[in-house]
Amino acid sequence: MTVDVKYTTRATATGGRDGSARTEDGSFEVKLAVPKEMGGPGGPGANPEMLFASGYSACFLGAMKAVSAKGPTKVPHDATVTATVGIGPRSEGGFGITAALEISLPGVDHDAAEALVAQAHQVCPYSNATRGNVDVKLTVV
């Protein structure tokens, strides 16, 4: 597979899951905290799963807009994508993630929404990156 890269970004993490991360240009910085459910203290701070859910939901909505620009079904201004990302031990060892996207396209016929979501799932970079590694559940609500 070849990718014609149009944009790159760099971020550096320090301290692991209980540290911080920052983009090279300083436009994004986040304190990280291990959730209580994973044996950490919880409290203020994000975790990689939150960041992945935020990125995936935004990217998938962008993919739907890109697809809809070429087809009959338009993405309404109040459309939303909610990503639920889980993490836990894999039966094969190590850790794995799960992902589920809930897509709301108010005013769009359900069948048309399903078709648009299926097309977006084929072009979204996050969907392409996870395909074959993470089962992604797509639900039009």
Secondary structure, DSSP 8 states (H G I E B T S, - for coil): ----------EEEESGGGSEEEETTSS-EEEB---GGGTS--SS-B-HHHHHHHHHHHHHHHHHHHHHTTSS----TT-EEEEEEEEEE-TTSSEEEEEEEEEE-TTS-HHHHHHHHHHHHHH-HHHHHHTTTS-EEEEE-
